[in-house]
Amino acid sequence: MRPFRVGVLVSGSGTNLQAVLDSVHREEGIEVVCVAANRAEAEGLARAETAGVETAVFPVAEHATRTARDEALAEFLTAHEVDLVVLAGFMELLSPGFVGRFEGRMINVHPSLLPAFPGVRAIEQAIEYGVRVTGVTVHFVDEGVDTGSILLQEAIELPYAPDIERVEQTIHAAEHRLLPEAIRLIARGALREERGEAGKRRRIVIEGGRHGEH
C-alpha cells in the first residue's frame, strides 16, 4: 500500500523535524520523503540525511524573486508526490501561490495558543504580556500569519517569575508531541472541517472528541 508521503520544510536546528522522524517516519503507513531548507547551514538537513531522507536547499538569494523560489520549492515537493507539507521551524512567509497550491495539505506548529501572539517572538510576547497560560498550536497554513484552522492545542501554565529558557524547553517538548500527533490524525483521515456561514469561524473536528477552532 502506498505510504502517506510527508515533505518537511526547515530553517534551523530541526528539533521538530527530529521529533517527526523519531515518532512517525516509516510508522503507521507514514513516510517523510523529502526535507527542504531555505538555508544551507540549517542543521535539520543533517538530521534528514542521517535518516536517509532526500534533502534540498532553496535560498531566496539564488532565485530572481521570492515567488520564483517558492515555485521551485513547490516543484520539488510535487515531484516527491507529497500528501502533506509540514513547516517545522520554517522561518519565512510563503507566497500566496505556494500556499494555494498546497491548500488543506500544509500545517505549521506555533509556540502560542493562537490566535494569541501570532508571528515571531511568540514566547517572548507571552512572557512580556504577563499571561498565566500559553501553549502550542498546530494549524493549517493559509495566506495569513498563523491564521489557518486550528488542529491541536496544548496549554502550558507559566510560573509567576518565568525563566524564558525553561519556558522554551517546556514549549518545545509540547511541539514535539503535538506535531507528530497532527500528522498521524491527518494521515488516517481523522479530521473533518465544519464550515459555518460565510464569514463565520471554521471548526476542525477530530473523530474521537478533541477539536480545535479559530
C-alpha positions in Angstrom: 0.0 0.0 0.0 1.2 3.5 -0.9 2.5 5.3 2.3 1.2 8.7 3.3 4.0 10.9 2.0 5.3 13.9 4.0 7.6 16.8 3.0 9.1 18.9 5.7 10.4 22.5 5.5 13.1 23.7 8.0 15.3 26.7 8.6 17.3 25.9 11.7 18.2 23.2 14.2 15.4 20.9 13.1 14.3 19.6 16.5 10.7 19.4 15.4 11.8 17.5 12.3 13.7 15.1 14.5 10.5 14.5 16.6 8.7 13.7 13.4 11.4 11.4 12.2 11.6 9.6 15.6 7.8 9.3 16.0 6.1 8.8 12.7 8.6 8.2 9.9 8.1 4.8 8.5 5.5 4.1 11.1 1.7 3.7 10.8 2.0 4.0 7.0 3.7 7.4 7.1 6.9 8.3 5.4 9.0 11.5 5.4 10.0 11.5 1.7 11.9 14.9 1.5 13.2 17.8 3.5 13.9 21.2 2.2 15.5 24.3 3.8 15.9 27.9 2.9 19.4 27.9 4.4 22.3 25.6 3.5 23.5 25.7 7.1 20.2 24.5 8.6 21.0 21.7 11.0 17.8 20.0 10.0 19.3 18.9 6.7 21.9 16.8 8.5 19.1 15.2 10.6 17.3 14.3 7.4 20.3 12.9 5.7 21.1 10.8 8.8 17.6 9.3 8.5 18.1 8.6 4.7 15.7 11.3 3.6 16.4 13.3 0.4 17.2 17.0 1.0 17.4 20.2 -1.0 18.2 23.9 -0.3 16.2 26.8 -1.7 17.7 30.1 -0.7 15.8 33.2 -1.9 19.1 34.8 -3.0 19.6 32.1 -5.7 16.3 32.9 -7.4 15.2 36.0 -9.3 12.3 36.6 -6.8 10.8 35.0 -3.7 7.9 33.9 -5.9 10.3 32.1 -8.2 12.0 30.4 -5.3 8.6 29.3 -4.0 7.7 27.9 -7.4 10.9 25.8 -7.4 10.2 24.6 -3.9 6.7 23.6 -4.8 8.0 21.7 -7.8 10.4 19.8 -5.5 7.6 18.8 -3.2 5.3 17.9 -6.1 8.0 15.7 -7.7 8.0 13.8 -4.4 4.3 13.4 -4.5 3.8 14.7 -1.0 0.4 14.3 0.6 1.3 16.8 3.4 3.7 19.7 3.8 4.9 20.3 7.3 6.5 23.6 8.4 8.8 22.6 11.2 10.5 25.9 12.1 10.5 27.3 8.6 11.1 30.9 9.2 9.9 32.6 6.1 6.5 33.6 4.8 5.5 31.6 1.7 3.9 33.3 -1.4 0.1 33.1 -1.9 0.7 30.9 -5.0 2.6 28.4 -2.9 0.0 28.4 -0.1 -2.8 28.0 -2.6 -1.1 25.1 -4.3 -1.0 23.1 -1.0 -4.2 24.4 0.5 -5.6 22.0 3.0 -2.3 20.0 2.8 0.1 22.2 4.8 0.4 22.5 8.5 2.6 24.6 10.9 3.4 24.4 14.6 3.4 27.7 16.6 4.6 28.3 20.2 1.4 30.0 21.5 -2.3 29.4 21.9 -3.4 31.0 18.7 -5.0 33.4 18.0 -2.9 34.9 20.8 0.6 36.0 19.9 0.9 35.1 16.2 4.1 35.8 14.3 7.7 35.9 15.6 8.8 36.0 19.2 5.6 34.4 20.4 7.2 33.0 23.6 8.7 36.4 24.5 5.5 38.2 23.7 3.6 35.9 26.1 6.0 36.4 28.9 6.2 40.2 28.3 2.4 40.5 28.3 2.3 38.6 31.6 -0.2 35.8 30.7 -0.5 33.0 33.1 -1.2 30.4 30.4 0.4 30.0 27.0 0.9 26.9 24.9 1.4 25.3 21.4 -0.8 25.2 18.4 -0.7 23.1 15.2 -2.8 24.7 12.4 -3.4 24.5 8.7 -1.5 27.2 6.8 -3.4 29.9 4.9 -2.3 33.2 3.4 -2.4 35.0 6.8 0.2 34.9 9.5 -0.8 32.0 11.8 -4.5 32.4 10.9 -5.3 28.9 9.5 -7.8 26.5 11.0 -6.5 25.1 14.3 -5.9 21.3 14.6 -4.4 20.8 18.0 -3.5 22.9 21.0 -1.9 22.2 24.3 -2.0 24.7 27.2 1.0 25.4 29.4 0.9 27.3 32.7 3.5 29.9 33.3 5.2 30.5 36.7 4.8 33.9 38.2 8.5 34.6 37.6 9.0 32.7 34.3 12.5 31.8 33.2 12.5 32.0 29.4 14.9 29.1 28.8 12.8 26.8 31.0 9.6 28.0 29.3 11.1 27.4 25.8 12.1 23.9 26.8 8.6 23.1 28.0 7.0 24.6 24.9 9.4 22.7 22.6 8.6 19.5 24.3 4.9 20.1 23.6 5.7 20.9 20.0 7.4 17.6 19.7 4.3 15.8 21.0 1.7 17.7 19.0 3.2 17.9 15.6 3.6 14.1 15.1 0.1 13.6 16.5 -1.3 16.0 14.0 0.4 14.2 11.2 -1.0 10.8 12.4 -4.5 12.3 12.5 -4.3 13.7 9.0 -2.7 10.5 7.6 -5.6 8.3 8.9 -8.3 10.8 7.8 -9.5 11.5 11.3 -10.1 15.2 10.7 -13.3 16.8 9.5 -13.8 20.5 8.8 -17.1 22.1 9.7 -17.7 25.2 7.7 -20.2 27.7 9.1 -22.0 30.5 7.2 -19.9 32.9 5.2 -17.6 34.9 7.4 -18.0 32.6 10.3 -15.3 30.6 12.0 -14.4 27.1 10.8 -14.0 24.2 13.2 -11.7 21.2 12.8 -13.4 18.2 14.3 -11.2 15.3 15.3 -13.0 12.0 15.2 -12.9 10.7 18.8 -13.6 14.0 20.6 -10.7 16.5 20.5 -11.2 19.6 18.4 -9.8 23.0 17.6 -11.4 26.1 16.2 -10.5 29.5 15.0 
